[in-house]
Amino acid sequence: MDRTPFPHRSDFADNGGSAHFTWAALAQDSDFDPIAIPGRIFDMAESVRAAYNNAIDTDPETDYGLRMTSGYRNPIANDRLPLSSEASLHQWGNAVDLAPLRNPESWPPGYDTYDDLMNLIYEVAVIGLDEDLYDFLLHGGHVHIEYDPQP
């Protein structure tokens, strides 16, 4: 498979993040070096996080949090994953994997299982992001969201 055009070196950053998703958290929850292409993955994650919290409680102070378990992956790291596709949009910084926080004590009331929270994340992602521009997949303990404007 042709994996060009690769992101340009100047597209990457190794610090920063967004209001609720930091490089430190990505490094803690990911098997990869915390390198990302700022912008799209953090925008997707923030949109889903806001919709997730709003679905649970409309109080703007509510924050049950989400984990970003994967963002950008270089082709070598991508190929090492047994379930990853050679065409994974993680390789261009156009995909993000999100999951609930691990500690059940931090889960919202009424959600007793990890699967319940995964389903909620999936549902709010599908409702909150344009299905013509984004694809969604629930698998491997996370919700995979990718920006794919191709028909």
TIPANU-244001 format. One record per residue: x, y, z of N, C-alpha, C in turn; residue in three letters. Coordinates in pm, 1 decimal, m for minus. Layout:
% residues N
SITE        n_u        n_v        n_w       ca_u       ca_v       ca_w        c_u        c_v        c_w     r
SITE          X          Y          Z          X          Y          Z          X          Y          Z   Ala
...
This chain:
% residues 151
SITE        n_u        n_v        n_w       ca_u       ca_v       ca_w        c_u        c_v        c_w     r
SITE       83.3     m118.6        0.0        0.0        0.0        0.0       87.2      124.2        0.0   Met
SITE       50.3      219.1      m77.4      120.5      347.6      m81.7       73.4      432.5       35.6   Asp
SITE      165.2      466.7      124.9      128.3      545.2      242.5      171.7      690.3      229.0   Arg
SITE      178.2      739.5      110.0      213.5      878.7       89.2       86.4      957.3       62.5   Thr
SITE       79.3     1084.7       81.4      190.3     1163.9      133.1      197.8     1152.4      285.9   Pro
SITE      317.2     1135.4      333.8      337.7     1133.1      477.6      318.5     1273.5      532.8   Phe
SITE      279.6     1283.7      658.2      278.3     1416.7      719.0      420.1     1475.2      715.0   Pro
SITE      430.2     1603.9      697.7      559.1     1671.9      694.1      613.1     1687.3      835.3   His
SITE      743.8     1684.3      848.8      808.9     1698.4      978.6      755.3     1818.1     1057.9   Arg
SITE      726.4     1928.0      990.5      678.3     2047.5     1059.5      534.4     2032.8     1110.9   Ser
SITE      465.7     1926.1     1069.4      329.4     1903.0     1116.9      324.7     1850.5     1259.9   Asp
SITE      436.1     1797.3     1309.3      437.2     1728.6     1437.2      473.6     1820.3     1553.5   Phe
SITE      430.9     1778.6     1671.2      469.8     1845.8     1794.9      486.1     1739.1     1902.0   Ala
SITE      565.2     1768.4     2002.3      582.7     1672.4     2112.0      545.2     1733.2     2245.9   Asp
SITE      466.1     1837.9     2241.3      414.3     1894.3     2365.2      286.5     1969.6     2332.1   Asn
SITE      213.3     2003.8     2433.4       88.8     2077.0     2413.1      m31.4     1989.0     2436.7   Gly
SITE     m117.0     1980.1     2340.4     m240.3     1905.5     2355.1     m357.7     2001.1     2349.1   Gly
SITE     m457.1     1972.8     2430.9     m575.8     2058.0     2435.2     m616.7     2073.5     2581.2   Ser
SITE     m730.5     2136.1     2603.4     m774.0     2165.5     2740.3     m785.7     2040.3     2827.5   Ala
SITE     m827.4     1929.2     2770.7     m852.3     1808.7     2850.6     m770.4     1687.3     2809.1   His
SITE     m691.1     1701.5     2704.4     m607.9     1591.9     2655.6     m465.5     1643.3     2641.0   Phe
SITE     m376.0     1592.0     2724.8     m238.0     1639.8     2726.3     m143.4     1532.6     2674.6   Thr
SITE      m23.2     1576.1     2638.5       78.1     1480.7     2596.8      110.0     1383.9     2709.9   Trp
SITE      116.3     1433.2     2831.7      148.5     1346.4     2945.4       44.6     1235.7     2959.6   Ala
SITE      m82.6     1270.5     2945.5     m188.3     1169.5     2954.7     m181.2     1072.2     2837.9   Ala
SITE     m153.5     1122.7     2718.9     m140.5     1034.5     2602.8      m23.8      938.4     2622.2   Leu
SITE       86.9      986.3     2675.7      202.3      899.6     2701.4      167.7      792.3     2803.7   Ala
SITE       87.9      827.0     2902.3       50.1      731.9     3007.4      m44.8      624.9     2955.4   Gln
SITE     m135.8      662.0     2865.0     m240.0      570.8     2820.6     m214.3      506.5     2685.1   Asp
SITE     m100.0      532.1     2625.5      m71.1      481.8     2492.4       55.2      396.6     2494.0   Ser
SITE       67.2      310.0     2396.1      187.2      229.1     2381.7      292.5      299.6     2296.3   Asp
SITE      266.5      423.0     2256.8      351.8      492.8     2162.9      408.1      619.5     2223.8   Phe
SITE      515.0      668.5     2163.3      569.9      797.3     2204.8      463.1      903.7     2186.3   Asp
SITE      456.0      998.1     2279.5      353.1     1101.8     2269.5      389.3     1208.7     2166.8   Pro
SITE      379.0     1172.4     2042.0      400.9     1265.9     1931.9      269.0     1274.5     1857.4   Ile
SITE      229.6     1393.4     1820.6      100.7     1407.5     1753.2      106.4     1520.0     1652.8   Ala
SITE        3.0     1522.7     1573.3      m17.3     1632.9     1481.6     m125.6     1718.2     1545.5   Ile
SITE      m88.3     1834.0     1597.1     m186.1     1916.3     1668.8     m304.8     1951.4     1580.3   Pro
SITE     m415.9     1967.9     1642.4     m535.1     2009.4     1568.8     m642.1     1903.7     1566.4   Gly
SITE     m651.7     1833.2     1454.6     m766.4     1747.5     1430.2     m794.4     1644.7     1540.7   Arg
SITE     m695.1     1567.4     1583.2     m726.4     1463.3     1681.7     m771.3     1524.5     1813.9   Ile
SITE     m711.6     1636.2     1850.6     m751.9     1699.6     1975.9     m889.3     1763.9     1961.3   Phe
SITE     m918.7     1819.3     1844.9    m1051.9     1875.7     1820.3    m1158.1     1766.2     1826.7   Asp
SITE    m1131.0     1650.8     1764.7    m1226.4     1539.1     1769.0    m1247.3     1494.1     1913.1   Met
SITE    m1137.6     1477.2     1985.6    m1146.2     1430.3     2124.1    m1223.2     1528.4     2211.4   Ala
SITE    m1197.4     1656.2     2196.1    m1267.8     1757.0     2276.3    m1417.0     1759.2     2243.6   Glu
SITE    m1452.6     1746.2     2116.9    m1594.5     1744.3     2078.1    m1667.0     1626.1     2140.5   Ser
SITE    m1606.1     1509.4     2133.7    m1668.1     1389.7     2189.2    m1675.3     1399.1     2341.2   Val
SITE    m1568.6     1449.8     2405.1    m1568.3     1465.8     2550.4    m1682.0     1556.9     2596.9   Arg
SITE    m1701.4     1668.3     2528.1    m1808.4     1761.2     2564.4    m1945.3     1695.8     2547.7   Ala
SITE    m1965.8     1623.9     2437.3    m2093.8     1556.3     2414.3    m2116.1     1444.3     2516.1   Ala
SITE    m2012.6     1374.1     2552.1    m2017.7     1266.8     2652.8    m2063.4     1323.2     2787.1   Tyr
SITE    m1997.6     1430.1     2831.5    m2035.3     1490.4     2959.5    m2176.8     1547.1     2954.4   Asn
SITE    m2213.8     1609.1     2842.6    m2347.5     1666.4     2829.5    m2455.9     1558.7     2827.8   Asn
SITE    m2425.7     1442.5     2772.3    m2522.8     1332.7     2770.0    m2548.2     1278.6     2910.8   Ala
SITE    m2450.3     1291.3     2997.5    m2462.7     1241.4     3134.1    m2529.6     1345.0     3223.3   Ile
SITE    m2490.6     1471.5     3206.5    m2537.2     1577.2     3295.0    m2518.1     1709.8     3222.8   Asp
SITE    m2622.7     1788.7     3210.8    m2612.7     1914.6     3136.4    m2543.1     2026.3     3214.1   Thr
SITE    m2504.4     2000.8     3337.6    m2428.6     2099.8     3414.6    m2292.3     2118.2     3347.0   Asp
SITE    m2258.5     2241.3     3304.9    m2131.5     2261.5     3233.7    m2008.0     2231.4     3318.2   Pro
SITE    m2024.0     2219.9     3448.4    m1911.1     2187.1     3535.7    m1884.3     2036.3     3541.3   Glu
SITE    m1976.2     1956.2     3489.4    m1959.9     1811.0     3490.8    m1843.2     1770.9     3401.7   Thr
SITE    m1756.9     1685.8     3455.2    m1647.1     1633.5     3373.9    m1611.7     1493.5     3421.9   Asp
SITE    m1660.4     1393.9     3349.7    m1629.0     1255.7     3383.7    m1505.2     1206.5     3310.2   Tyr
SITE    m1455.0     1286.1     3220.2    m1327.7     1256.6     3155.9    m1329.3     1139.8     3060.1   Gly
SITE    m1236.1     1145.4     2968.4    m1208.6     1037.6     2874.1    m1057.6     1024.8     2861.7   Leu
SITE    m1012.2      908.8     2816.2     m869.5      887.5     2788.3     m849.8      880.4     2637.5   Arg
SITE     m743.2      942.2     2589.8     m702.6      925.6     2451.3     m597.3      814.9     2452.3   Met
SITE     m629.5      701.8     2391.6     m536.8      588.0     2396.2     m447.1      579.0     2273.4   Thr
SITE     m481.1      651.5     2168.7     m394.7      655.4     2052.1     m430.9      775.1     1966.5   Ser
SITE     m329.2      836.7     1911.0     m347.0      948.2     1818.3     m266.9      915.3     1693.0   Gly
SITE     m165.4      995.7     1664.4      m78.6      966.8     1550.3        3.5      841.4     1577.7   Tyr
SITE       18.3      756.6     1475.8      109.9      641.3     1481.4      191.0      640.6     1352.5   Arg
SITE      321.4      627.0     1365.4      400.9      614.2     1244.0      375.5      475.5     1183.8   Asn
SITE      405.4      454.8     1055.9      374.4      327.5      990.4      437.0      205.9     1057.2   Pro
SITE      557.2      219.6     1111.2      621.8      104.8     1177.0      545.2       66.4     1302.3   Ile
SITE      512.9      165.7     1385.5      434.7      137.8     1506.3      297.6       83.6     1469.4   Ala
SITE      237.5      138.0     1365.9      106.4       91.5     1322.2      112.3      m55.4     1280.6   Asn
SITE      215.9      m93.8     1206.5      227.7     m231.7     1158.4      250.9     m331.2     1271.6   Asp
SITE      300.3     m285.1     1385.1      325.2     m374.7     1499.3      197.0     m414.4     1571.8   Arg
SITE       89.8     m341.4     1547.3      m37.0     m372.6     1613.2     m109.0     m481.7     1535.6   Leu
SITE     m146.6     m589.0     1603.3     m205.7     m702.1     1531.9     m339.1     m671.2     1463.0   Pro
SITE     m417.1     m578.8     1514.1     m548.8     m551.9     1455.6     m552.4     m425.5     1370.5   Leu
SITE     m438.6     m362.4     1351.1     m437.3     m235.8     1278.5     m433.3     m257.9     1127.7   Ser
SITE     m496.4     m166.1     1057.7     m500.0     m170.6      912.0     m380.0      m98.3      853.5   Ser
SITE     m331.1     m148.3      740.6     m223.5      m79.7      669.0     m267.4       59.0      623.3   Glu
SITE     m398.1       77.3      608.8     m452.9      205.3      564.8     m499.4      292.2      682.3   Ala
SITE     m461.0      257.2      805.1     m505.9      330.5      924.1     m479.2      480.3      911.6   Ser
SITE     m581.3      558.1      937.0     m566.8      703.4      929.6     m491.3      760.7     1049.4   Leu
SITE     m457.4      676.2     1146.5     m368.2      719.6     1255.0     m234.6      766.3     1194.8   His
SITE     m194.3      706.8     1083.5      m64.5      736.2     1022.4      m57.1      875.5      961.1   Gln
SITE     m170.6      940.4      947.8     m173.7     1075.9      894.6     m225.1     1176.4      998.2   Trp
SITE     m243.5     1129.6     1121.5     m294.3     1218.9     1225.9     m442.5     1247.1     1212.3   Gly
SITE     m514.5     1158.2     1145.8     m657.5     1178.8     1123.3     m745.1     1079.2     1197.4   Asn
SITE     m690.8     1015.1     1301.5     m770.4      921.2     1380.2     m731.0      931.3     1526.7   Ala
SITE     m828.6      905.2     1611.4     m806.4      908.3     1755.2     m885.1      792.6     1817.7   Val
SITE     m829.7      734.3     1922.7     m898.9      630.4     1998.4     m927.5      686.1     2137.5   Asp
SITE    m1053.3      674.4     2180.6    m1095.8      725.2     2310.8    m1155.7      613.3     2394.2   Leu
SITE    m1140.1      624.9     2524.9    m1192.6      525.6     2617.1    m1230.9      594.1     2748.3   Ala
SITE    m1316.3      528.8     2827.2    m1350.6      584.5     2959.0    m1228.9      582.9     3051.1   Pro
SITE    m1236.3      659.6     3156.5    m1133.2      651.5     3259.6    m1135.2      510.9     3317.7   Leu
SITE    m1022.2      464.8     3366.6    m1011.5      325.3     3413.8    m1075.7      301.4     3549.6   Arg
SITE    m1072.9      400.0     3635.8    m1119.3      383.1     3773.1    m1272.2      391.1     3779.9   Asn
SITE    m1340.2      280.3     3815.9    m1486.6      282.2     3823.5    m1541.3      388.1     3919.3   Pro
SITE    m1462.1      430.2     4017.3    m1508.4      534.3     4110.0    m1525.6      668.6     4039.2   Glu
SITE    m1462.7      685.9     3923.7    m1475.3      810.9     3848.1    m1587.0      804.1     3743.7   Ser
SITE    m1652.8      689.7     3732.7    m1758.2      673.8     3633.2    m1884.7      746.6     3678.0   Trp
SITE    m1964.5      792.3     3583.5    m2088.1      862.5     3619.1    m2190.3      768.5     3682.8   Pro
SITE    m2277.0      823.2     3765.4    m2381.8      741.5     3826.8    m2468.0      674.7     3719.7   Pro
SITE    m2505.3      550.6     3744.7    m2591.9      478.6     3652.6    m2517.8      400.1     3545.4   Gly
SITE    m2385.8      414.8     3539.7    m2304.9      340.0     3443.3    m2215.3      245.6     3522.9   Tyr
SITE    m2249.6      118.1     3517.0    m2182.8       20.7     3603.6    m2075.1      m59.9     3533.7   Asp
SITE    m2073.1      m56.2     3401.2    m1973.7     m136.8     3331.0    m1896.9      m52.4     3230.3   Thr
SITE    m1778.1      m96.7     3201.9    m1694.5      m32.5     3100.4    m1766.0      m33.1     2965.7   Tyr
SITE    m1832.0     m144.1     2933.7    m1904.3     m155.2     2806.6    m2016.0      m51.9     2795.5   Asp
SITE    m2087.5      m24.8     2906.9    m2191.4       78.5     2904.9    m2132.3      213.1     2865.1   Asp
SITE    m2016.9      246.4     2922.1    m1952.2      374.0     2891.2    m1898.2      376.0     2748.9   Leu
SITE    m1844.8      264.7     2702.9    m1796.2      257.5     2564.7    m1911.2      282.7     2467.0   Met
SITE    m2025.8      221.4     2494.4    m2141.7      241.6     2407.4    m2186.2      387.3     2407.6   Asn
SITE    m2181.8      451.5     2524.5    m2219.5      592.3     2532.5    m2122.1      678.9     2452.4   Leu
SITE    m1993.1      654.1     2465.8    m1893.8      730.8     2389.1    m1920.3      714.6     2239.8   Ile
SITE    m1944.2      592.3     2196.9    m1972.3      566.2     2055.6    m2096.9      643.8     2009.9   Tyr
SITE    m2204.1      635.1     2088.2    m2329.2      701.3     2051.7    m2312.6      852.5     2040.7   Glu
SITE    m2245.0      914.0     2137.2    m2231.0     1060.4     2131.5    m2136.9     1101.9     2018.8   Val
SITE    m2039.1     1019.1     1986.9    m1949.9     1050.5     1875.0    m2028.2     1049.8     1743.9   Ala
SITE    m2110.0      947.7     1724.7    m2187.7      936.0     1601.6    m2287.4     1052.1     1589.6   Val
SITE    m2348.9     1088.9     1700.9    m2446.2     1198.3     1698.9    m2376.5     1333.6     1683.6   Ile
SITE    m2261.8     1350.1     1748.5    m2197.6     1480.7     1754.8    m2106.5     1516.2     1638.6   Gly
SITE    m2061.5     1417.6     1563.5    m1970.6     1443.3     1451.3    m2039.7     1405.3     1320.6   Leu
SITE    m2013.5     1475.5     1216.6    m2076.5     1456.2     1086.3    m2038.3     1319.7     1027.6   Asp
SITE    m2138.1     1233.2     1010.9    m2111.6     1098.4      959.7    m2061.3     1098.2      815.3   Glu
SITE    m2077.6     1207.9      743.6    m2024.0     1216.3      608.3    m1873.2     1241.4      610.0   Asp
SITE    m1821.8     1292.1      721.1    m1679.1     1324.2      731.5    m1602.8     1231.9      824.8   Leu
SITE    m1673.5     1161.7      912.4    m1608.5     1079.8     1013.7    m1658.5      936.6     1007.6   Tyr
SITE    m1569.4      843.2     1041.2    m1605.7      702.3     1055.1    m1580.9      662.8     1200.8   Asp
SITE    m1659.6      566.0     1248.5    m1656.0      526.4     1388.9    m1648.3      375.3     1399.9   Phe
SITE    m1575.1      327.7     1499.0    m1563.1      184.6     1521.9    m1545.9      161.6     1671.3   Leu
SITE    m1621.6       69.6     1723.3    m1613.1       32.8     1864.5    m1541.6     m101.6     1871.7   Leu
SITE    m1417.0     m100.1     1919.9    m1342.2     m226.2     1928.0    m1218.9     m210.9     2015.4   His
SITE    m1168.5     m323.5     2063.0    m1042.1     m326.6     2135.0    m1037.5     m240.8     2259.9   Gly
SITE    m1150.7     m220.2     2326.2    m1151.7     m142.2     2448.7    m1149.7        7.5     2428.2   Gly
SITE    m1177.0       52.0     2305.0    m1182.1      195.8     2279.1    m1279.3      224.2     2163.9   His
SITE    m1308.3      351.4     2147.0    m1386.9      396.7     2032.2    m1288.6      463.6     1936.4   Val
SITE    m1283.1      412.6     1815.8    m1196.1      464.8     1712.4    m1277.1      565.5     1630.3   His
SITE    m1223.1      686.5     1615.2    m1289.6      790.9     1537.0    m1186.3      841.0     1436.1   Ile
SITE    m1226.5      845.1     1309.7    m1134.0      894.0     1208.6    m1201.8      994.5     1116.9   Glu
SITE    m1122.9     1093.4     1080.2    m1166.3     1193.7      984.6    m1134.0     1139.7      846.0   Tyr
SITE    m1238.3     1116.5      767.4    m1220.8     1056.7      635.3    m1321.3     1117.7      539.3   Asp
SITE    m1288.1     1232.4      479.9    m1385.0     1299.1      393.2    m1403.6     1232.3      257.5   Pro
SITE    m1332.9     1120.0      234.0    m1346.7     1050.0      106.2    m1482.7      980.9      100.3   Gln
SITE    m1549.5      983.7      m17.0    m1681.6      918.1      m28.7    m1671.3      767.7      m17.8   Pro
